[in-house]
């Protein structure tokens, strides 16, 4: 049964389509408060000890005073995307600041072979008369922009991920101008139809033509109505202004609380990855919208809660089922791999991958009870990790302008906060493996690894770091671009390296006994693995918008499009391989339907990149002759983050289970 079919069956089973109401389950909240995870008091002396160095800094004119720059968010382009604010996609709407106000519209989804697109289109604009716009509040899911003129506040507009509502609260008496006239459809309720899309306006002010007159404290909330749904039936849910969204978790369950000024229910959209484990809201019969990710089902309530399959972190392969001959083969190859390990790259991406490779060799040596190899791998790994701590040729600095840790030398735009989770996840993974039997090394590495953990996963926004920098709890996955200067929103390419990041974070938290960080990391790990399958590797190709996409794999997920491609190559092997590497032991989440795995492999055709990871993926489906093909793979076919011994060990331990 594919994900979409399973979701529909579960919805019917729990009565989601019946229109009943729900009471939030209080037991779904966290057992550890976010503020207890990497608290500011713990971070302050560690940040002070780092060299302070501003990296490439975007304009911060649209960021309110005292706020840490919200890099790597779905709404980052609105704040940091360049001189002109970029469109962002709260879903189902697209939204953009205009300088004097804001605009929004419902993107139109188009599907074609290798691409699904839904670019921003402005169907309605609201002129507030502002001459300055600044983000003055944000959280994981929502963002608030304050608008002012001549230094005097006019009002605040709030948008939230998964909300079809654009909330505006006036701070002063004013007239606002609409780009389209609206017609009265009830007390304080107005409608406008643009391009056959129905938009509703609920306001406590007065409306004449295309002018809305507001007093201080009045609201003017817009919403979009699904096709075939009477906007009047939704107006009551759009009336309360959204003020923010809280994030809580327990195990692999996410709870998002959509807060309004009145505390009344609002409109909440549910995406395909949330449906199979949806618990709240239970009223989801208000229509649906097309998005690049699939159908967004419209619900009403005060919270959104769903669960996904739990994924446990792992750094070691179980070699217990291997024959003595296979173990001997691995010992021989392990010795060769250690002996051939050259100088490690100095940057945080390729250097991080090389550290994780050494960590896998060390874990293999432990599993094979090879004392000589274990000593050699342990010494080399600890030496390499300490070079980053000692800050000689390799170093971490703190950027006080943006608020985060940047490795020197930078790579792939990491000085612009691109890909930090990809890079630092490798470090945390390697460090966790290295300190397993070395308390002295743990003490030496802890300050640096704590800062890398905080850069990725502070429990809440503090003076030094934003909360969970890259992770989007609504989407279930992370965003890779630091400043997001794109008209299609933010994006993420390597879903597997994002999973690897939270695996490394969880392992490090376990290694140092940080329970709160470990629980948060497991939640992020499980969510990221689930969304990786839902949107990159295991989506239902027969449903919209994928029926026209004609591919089984997505290379890059954007907010406004899906691409069958990568940032670095058009090779089909790269497009699939970037969703697989580094194939750490945690990568068992990739083991879904064998037929789908083999179909994804077949799609590669004559692709030449990442043949080692493709073989490891194929082993999950019991591909014929995978082990022999791996043995015959030349050194040029082994990725720099992999090794022949780990490749063989992975296939030996997985092919038998397929």
C-alpha positions in Angstrom: 0.0 0.0 0.0 1.5 3.4 -1.0 1.6 6.4 1.3 -1.4 8.2 -0.3 -3.7 5.1 -0.2 -2.7 4.4 3.4 -3.5 8.0 4.4 -7.0 7.9 2.9 -7.7 4.6 4.6 -6.6 6.0 8.0 -8.6 9.1 7.5 -11.7 7.1 6.9 -10.9 4.9 9.9 -10.6 7.7 12.4 -13.5 9.8 11.0 -11.5 12.7 9.8 -13.9 13.3 6.9 -16.9 13.3 9.2 -16.4 16.8 10.5 -16.2 16.0 14.2 -14.3 18.3 16.6 -11.2 17.5 18.7 -9.7 18.3 22.0 -5.9 18.6 22.0 -4.2 15.7 23.8 -2.1 17.4 26.6 0.1 14.3 26.7 1.5 15.2 23.3 3.6 18.0 24.6 7.3 17.6 25.3 8.7 16.1 28.4 11.7 18.5 28.1 11.3 22.2 27.8 13.0 23.8 24.8 14.8 26.2 27.0 16.6 23.4 28.7 18.2 22.3 25.4 21.5 24.1 24.9 20.5 27.0 27.1 22.0 30.5 26.6 23.9 30.4 29.9 25.8 27.3 28.7 26.5 28.7 25.3 27.7 32.2 26.4 31.2 31.3 27.6 31.7 28.9 24.6 30.8 31.7 22.1 33.1 34.1 23.9 36.0 31.7 23.5 35.6 31.6 19.7 37.1 34.0 17.3 34.5 36.6 16.3 34.4 37.0 12.5 31.6 38.3 10.3 31.2 36.3 7.2 29.2 37.3 4.1 26.5 39.5 5.5 23.2 40.2 3.7 21.2 43.3 4.2 19.6 43.2 7.7 17.3 46.2 7.0 14.2 44.1 7.2 15.2 42.5 10.5 13.9 44.1 13.7 16.3 45.1 16.4 17.4 42.4 18.8 16.4 39.5 16.6 18.8 36.8 15.5 18.8 36.4 11.7 16.3 33.6 10.8 18.5 31.9 8.2 17.4 28.6 6.5 13.7 29.2 7.0 10.8 28.9 4.6 10.4 32.6 5.0 14.1 33.6 4.9 13.9 35.2 1.5 11.4 37.7 2.8 14.0 38.9 5.4 17.4 38.2 4.0 16.8 37.5 0.3 18.4 40.6 -1.1 17.6 44.2 -1.7 14.1 43.2 -2.8 12.2 40.9 -0.6 11.6 37.5 -2.3 8.3 35.7 -2.5 7.7 33.1 0.1 5.3 30.2 0.3 3.3 29.7 3.5 1.1 27.2 1.6 -1.3 27.1 0.1 -0.6 30.8 -0.6 2.4 32.6 -2.0 3.2 35.9 -0.3 5.5 38.9 -0.9 6.3 42.2 0.7 5.9 45.1 -1.7 7.7 47.9 0.1 4.5 49.8 1.0 2.4 46.7 1.9 2.1 43.1 0.8 0.7 40.9 -2.0 -0.4 37.3 -2.2 -2.0 34.8 -4.5 -2.7 31.1 -5.0 0.1 29.5 -7.1 -1.0 27.5 -10.1 0.6 24.0 -10.2 1.9 22.7 -13.5 3.4 19.2 -13.9 5.8 18.2 -16.7 8.5 15.5 -17.1 11.2 16.3 -14.6 9.6 19.4 -13.1 6.6 20.4 -11.0 6.2 24.2 -10.8 4.0 26.6 -8.9 5.6 30.0 -9.1 4.4 33.0 -7.1 1.6 35.0 -8.6 0.3 38.2 -7.1 -3.5 38.2 -7.4 -4.2 40.6 -4.5 -2.1 43.4 -3.1 -2.7 45.6 -0.1 -1.1 49.1 0.1 -0.6 50.1 3.7 1.3 53.3 2.9 4.4 51.9 4.7 7.9 53.2 4.0 9.6 50.6 6.3 8.9 46.9 6.8 10.7 44.8 9.4 10.3 41.3 10.8 9.6 41.9 14.5 8.7 38.3 15.5 9.1 34.8 14.2 9.0 31.2 15.2 9.6 27.9 13.5 6.3 28.2 11.5 5.2 31.8 11.4 6.6 35.3 10.8 5.3 38.7 11.6 6.2 41.9 9.7 5.7 45.3 11.2 4.9 48.1 8.9 5.6 51.8 9.7 5.6 55.2 8.0 7.8 58.0 9.2 8.8 56.0 12.2 5.2 55.5 13.3 3.8 52.0 13.4 0.9 51.3 11.1 0.2 47.6 11.8 1.5 44.0 11.7 1.0 41.3 9.1 1.4 37.6 10.1 1.6 34.5 7.9 2.1 31.0 9.0 3.1 27.7 7.3 0.0 25.7 6.4 -2.4 28.7 6.9 -4.5 30.1 4.0 -4.9 33.2 6.2 -3.0 36.5 5.9 -3.6 38.3 9.2 -3.3 42.1 9.6 -3.7 44.0 12.9 -3.7 47.8 12.8 -1.6 49.7 15.3 -3.0 53.1 14.3 -6.0 54.5 12.5 -5.5 54.3 8.8 -6.9 53.7 5.3 -5.5 50.8 3.4 -5.9 50.4 -0.4 -6.7 47.1 -2.1 -5.7 46.2 -5.7 -9.1 44.7 -6.3 -12.6 45.8 -5.2 -14.5 43.6 -2.8 -18.2 42.9 -2.5 -20.0 42.6 0.8 -21.2 39.1 1.6 -22.2 39.6 5.2 -21.5 41.5 8.3 -17.7 42.3 8.2 -17.2 39.8 5.4 -16.3 40.6 1.8 -15.2 38.6 -1.3 -13.2 39.1 -4.4 -12.7 36.8 -7.3 -9.4 36.9 -9.2 -8.6 34.5 -12.0 -11.5 32.3 -10.9 -10.0 32.1 -7.4 -12.2 33.2 -4.5 -10.6 35.4 -1.8 -12.4 36.4 1.4 -11.7 39.4 3.6 -12.9 39.5 7.2 -12.5 42.8 8.9 -13.6 44.7 12.0 -13.1 48.0 10.0 -15.3 49.5 7.3 -15.0 48.9 3.5 -15.9 51.1 0.6 -14.9 50.0 -2.8 -11.3 49.1 -2.6 -10.5 51.1 0.6 -10.5 49.6 4.1 -10.7 52.0 7.0 -9.3 50.7 10.2 -9.0 52.0 13.8 -6.2 51.0 16.1 -6.7 47.3 17.0 -8.9 46.5 14.0 -8.1 43.5 11.9 -8.2 42.8 8.2 -7.7 39.2 7.5 -7.6 37.7 4.0 -8.0 34.0 3.1 -8.2 31.9 0.0 -11.1 29.5 -0.5 -10.7 26.1 -2.2 -12.3 25.5 -5.5 -16.0 24.6 -5.0 -16.1 25.7 -1.4 -18.3 28.7 -0.4 -15.9 31.3 1.1 -18.7 32.3 3.6 -18.4 28.9 5.2 -14.8 29.6 6.1 -15.1 33.2 7.2 -15.5 32.4 10.9 -12.2 30.6 11.0 -10.4 33.4 9.3 -11.7 36.1 11.6 -9.3 35.7 14.5 -5.8 37.1 13.7 -3.0 34.6 13.9 -0.3 35.6 16.4 2.2 32.8 16.2 2.7 29.0 16.1 4.1 27.0 19.0 6.1 23.8 18.3 6.1 20.8 20.6 7.1 17.1 20.3 7.1 13.9 22.1 8.9 10.9 20.5 8.1 11.1 16.8 4.9 13.1 17.3 4.8 16.8 16.3 2.3 19.2 17.7 1.9 22.7 16.2 -0.3 25.1 18.1 -1.8 27.8 15.9 -2.4 30.7 18.2 -4.9 33.5 17.6 -5.7 36.7 19.4 -9.1 35.3 20.5 -8.0 31.7 21.0 -10.7 30.6 18.5 -10.0 27.9 15.9 -8.4 28.9 12.6 -7.8 27.3 9.2 -5.0 24.8 9.0 -3.7 22.9 5.9 -2.6 19.3 6.1 0.1 18.0 3.7 0.4 14.4 2.4 3.2 13.4 4.8 1.0 14.4 7.8 -2.1 12.5 6.8 -1.1 8.9 7.7 -0.4 9.8 11.3 -2.8 12.7 11.7 -4.4 13.1 15.2 -5.5 16.7 15.2 -7.4 18.6 13.8 -10.0 16.0 13.1 -12.2 18.3 11.0 -10.7 18.2 7.5 -13.7 18.5 5.2 -13.2 22.1 4.1 -11.8 21.4 0.7 -8.3 21.1 -0.6 -5.6 22.9 -2.7 -3.1 21.7 -5.2 0.6 22.2 -4.2 3.9 21.0 -5.6 3.9 18.5 -2.7 0.5 17.1 -3.5 -3.0 17.8 -2.1 -3.2 20.2 0.9 -6.3 19.3 2.8 -8.0 22.2 4.6 -9.0 21.7 8.2 -10.1 23.9 11.2 -8.8 23.8 14.7 -6.2 25.2 17.1 -3.5 22.6 16.6 -2.0 20.3 14.1 -0.6 17.0 15.4 0.7 13.9 13.6 3.1 11.0 14.2 5.6 9.3 12.0 7.5 6.1 12.3 10.3 6.5 14.9 13.8 6.2 13.5 16.6 5.3 16.0 20.1 6.8 15.6 22.8 4.3 14.7 26.5 4.3 13.9 27.3 0.6 13.7 26.5 -2.4 11.4 25.5 -5.7 12.9 28.1 -8.2 11.6 26.8 -11.0 13.7 25.3 -12.9 10.8 28.4 -12.8 8.7 30.5 -15.9 8.0 34.1 -16.1 9.1 35.2 -15.8 5.5 33.3 -12.6 5.1 34.7 -11.1 8.3 38.2 -12.0 7.1 37.6 -10.3 3.8 36.4 -7.2 5.6 39.5 -7.2 7.9 41.8 -7.3 4.9 40.0 -4.5 3.1 39.7 -2.5 6.3 43.5 -2.5 6.6 43.9 -1.4 3.0 41.4 1.4 3.5 43.1 2.7 6.6 46.5 2.5 5.0 45.3 4.4 1.9 43.7 7.3 3.9 45.3 10.5 2.7 45.4 14.0 4.2 41.9 15.1 5.0 40.3 18.1 3.2 40.4 21.3 5.2 36.8 22.5 4.6 33.8 21.5 6.7 32.0 19.6 3.9 34.6 17.4 2.4 36.5 17.4 5.6 33.4 16.4 7.5 32.7 13.6 5.1 36.3 12.3 5.5 35.9 12.4 9.3 32.7 10.3 9.0 34.5 7.9 6.8 37.1 7.4 9.4 34.4 6.9 12.0 32.8 4.1 10.0 36.2 2.5 9.7 36.6 2.7 13.4 33.2 1.1 14.0 34.0 -1.6 11.6 37.3 -2.3 13.5 35.3 -2.5 16.7 32.7 -4.9 15.2 35.4 -7.1 13.8 37.3 -7.1 17.1 40.4 -6.0 15.1 42.6 -4.3 17.8 45.3 -3.1 15.5 42.9 -1.5 13.1 40.9 0.0 15.9 43.9 1.6 17.5 45.0 3.1 14.1 41.5 4.4 13.2 40.9 5.8 16.7 44.2 7.6 16.7 43.8 9.1 13.3 40.2 10.1 13.9 40.9 11.8 17.3 43.9 13.6 15.8 41.9 15.0 12.9 39.0 16.1 15.1 41.4 17.9 17.5 42.8 19.9 14.6 39.4 21.7 14.4 39.4 22.2 18.2 43.0 23.5 18.3 42.1 26.0 15.5 45.3 25.8 13.5 44.8 25.4 9.7 41.2 24.4 10.4 38.9 26.4 12.6 35.4 27.4 13.6 34.5 31.1 14.2 31.4 32.8 15.4 29.6 35.3 13.2 28.1 37.9 15.5 26.2 39.6 12.6 24.1 36.6 11.6 24.4 34.6 14.7 26.1 31.2 14.1 29.3 29.1 13.8 31.1 29.1 10.5 33.9 26.7 9.6 37.1 28.1 8.1 37.8 27.6 5.2 34.2 27.9 4.1 32.7 25.7 1.3 29.5 25.6 -0.7 28.5 29.0 0.7 28.7 27.9 4.3 29.8 31.4 5.1 26.3 32.4 3.9 24.9 29.7 6.2 24.2 27.3 3.4 24.2 23.6 4.3 25.3 23.9 7.9 23.3 20.8 8.9 24.9 18.8 6.1 28.4 19.8 7.2 28.2 19.7 10.9 26.2 16.5 11.0 29.3 14.7 9.8 31.4 16.2 12.6 28.9 15.3 15.3 28.7 11.7 13.9 32.5 11.3 13.9 32.8 12.8 17.3 30.2 10.5 18.8 32.0 7.5 17.4 35.4 8.8 18.5 34.5 9.4 22.2 32.8 6.1 22.8 35.7 4.8 24.7 37.7 7.9 25.4 36.5 10.3 28.2 39.5 12.6 27.8 38.8 13.1 24.1 35.1 13.7 25.0 36.1 16.5 27.3 38.3 18.1 24.7 35.7 17.9 21.9 32.6 18.9 23.9 33.0 22.7 23.7 33.3 22.7 19.9 30.6 20.0 19.4 28.3 21.9 21.7 28.6 25.0 19.5 28.0 23.0 16.4 24.9 21.4 18.0 23.7 24.8 19.0 24.2 26.2 15.5 21.8 23.5 14.2 19.5 22.7 17.1 19.2 25.2 19.9 16.0 24.4 21.8 14.7 28.0 21.5 16.0 31.2 19.9 18.5 32.9 22.2 21.0 35.7 21.9 23.4 33.6 19.9 21.4 31.2 17.7 18.0 30.7 16.2 16.0 27.7 17.3 16.5 24.6 15.1 18.1 26.7 12.4 17.3 24.6 9.3 14.5 22.4 10.5 10.9 23.1 9.5 8.6 21.2 11.8 5.5 21.8 9.5 7.2 20.5 6.4 9.0 17.7 8.3 12.3 18.5 6.6 15.1 21.1 6.6 16.0 24.0 4.3 19.5 24.3 3.0 19.9 27.9 1.7 21.0 30.3 4.3 19.8 33.6 2.8 17.3 32.1 0.2 17.7 34.8 -2.5 15.3 32.9 -4.8 11.9 33.6 -6.3 10.9 29.9 -5.7 11.5 30.0 -2.0 14.0 28.0 0.0 15.2 24.5 -1.1 16.8 21.4 0.0 18.7 18.9 -2.2 20.2 16.1 -0.1 17.5 14.7 2.0 19.8 11.9 3.1 22.5 14.3 4.4 19.8 16.0 6.4 18.8 12.7 8.0 22.5 12.1 8.6 22.7 15.4 10.4 20.1 14.5 13.0 21.5 11.0 13.3 24.9 12.6 14.2 23.3 15.1 16.5 21.4 12.3 18.4 24.5 10.1 18.7 26.5 13.0 20.0 23.8 13.9 22.5 23.7 10.3 23.7 27.5 10.2 24.0 27.5 13.2 26.4 24.3 12.3 28.2 22.3 15.3 27.1 18.7 13.9 27.3 16.9 16.9 26.1 19.1 17.3 23.0 18.9 13.6 22.3 15.0 13.6 22.4 14.8 16.6 20.1 17.3 15.1 17.7 15.4 11.8 17.5 12.2 13.8 16.7 14.0 15.7 13.9 15.6 12.5 12.7 12.3 10.6 12.4 10.5 13.6 10.8 13.3 14.1 8.2 13.4 10.4 7.3 9.6 10.4 6.8 9.6 13.5 4.6 12.5 12.2 2.6 10.4 9.2 1.5 7.2 11.3 1.1 8.7 13.9 -1.2 12.0 12.6 -2.6 12.0 8.8 -3.0 8.6 7.1 -2.4 5.8 9.5 -3.4 2.8 8.0 -5.3 3.6 8.6 -8.9 0.0 8.2 -10.0 -1.4 11.1 -7.9 -1.2 14.8 -8.7 1.0 16.6 -9.3 3.3 13.6 -10.0 1.3 11.9 -12.9 2.9 14.4 -15.3 6.3 14.5 -13.6 7.3 11.1 -15.1 10.1 10.4 -12.6 10.3 8.3 -9.5 12.8 10.6 -7.7 13.0 14.3 -6.9 16.4 15.9 -6.8 15.6 19.2 -5.2 12.5 20.2 -3.2 11.7 23.9 -3.4 8.7 25.7 -2.0 7.6 26.7 -5.5 8.8 23.8 -7.5 10.3 20.2 -7.6 13.3 19.5 -9.8 14.7 16.3 -11.3 18.2 17.6 -11.0 20.9 18.7 -8.6 23.0 21.8 -8.0 26.1 20.0 -9.3 25.2 17.5 -12.0 22.4 16.4 -14.4 23.6 12.8 -14.2 20.7 10.6 -13.1 23.1 8.8 -10.7 23.7 12.1 -9.0 20.0 12.8 -8.7 19.3 9.5 -6.9 22.7 9.3 -5.2 22.3 12.7 -3.4 19.2 11.2 -1.7 21.2 8.2 -0.5 24.7 9.3 0.7 26.4 8.8 3.1 24.4 5.6 3.8 25.2 5.5 7.5 23.8 2.6 9.4 20.7 4.7 10.1 19.8 4.6 6.4 17.6 1.5 6.9 14.7 4.0 6.6 15.3 3.8 2.8 14.2 0.1 2.8 10.7 0.5 1.5 9.0 -1.4 -1.3 11.7 -3.4 -3.1 9.9 -2.8 -6.5 10.1 1.0 -6.0 13.8 0.8 -5.1 14.6 -1.3 -8.2 12.4 1.1 -10.3 14.4 4.1 -8.9 17.6 2.3 -9.7 16.4 1.5 -13.2 15.6 5.1 -13.8 19.3 5.9 -13.5 20.1 4.1 -16.7 23.5 5.0 -17.9 24.2 7.3 -15.0 27.8 7.1 -13.8 27.9 9.0 -10.5 27.7 7.4 -7.0 27.8 3.8 -8.2 28.7 2.7 -4.6 25.7 4.2 -3.0 23.4 2.9 -5.7 24.7 -0.6 -5.0 24.0 -0.1 -1.3 20.5 1.1 -2.1 19.9 -1.8 -4.4 21.0 -4.2 -1.7 17.9 -3.1 0.3 15.8 -4.6 -2.4 17.8 -7.8 -2.9 19.3 -6.8 -6.2 20.9 -9.7 -8.0 24.7 -10.0 -7.7 25.1 -6.7 -5.7 28.0 -8.0 -3.6 30.0 -9.3 -6.5 29.5 -6.0 -8.4 30.6 -4.1 -5.3 33.8 -6.3 -5.1 34.5 -5.4 -8.7 33.9 -1.7 -8.3 37.2 0.3 -8.9 38.5 2.8 -6.5 37.3 5.6 -8.7 33.7 4.3 -8.0 34.0 4.8 -4.2 32.9 8.2 -3.0 35.2 10.2 -0.8 32.9 9.7 2.2 32.8 6.0 1.7 35.3 3.1 1.6 35.5 -0.3 0.0 35.3 -2.1 3.4 32.2 -0.2 4.6 30.6 -0.7 1.2 31.1 -4.4 1.4 30.0 -4.6 5.1 26.8 -2.7 4.3 25.9 -5.0 1.4 26.8 -8.2 3.4 24.7 -7.2 6.3 21.7 -5.9 4.2 21.5 -8.2 1.2 20.7 -11.2 3.4 17.8 -9.3 5.0 16.2 -8.1 1.7 
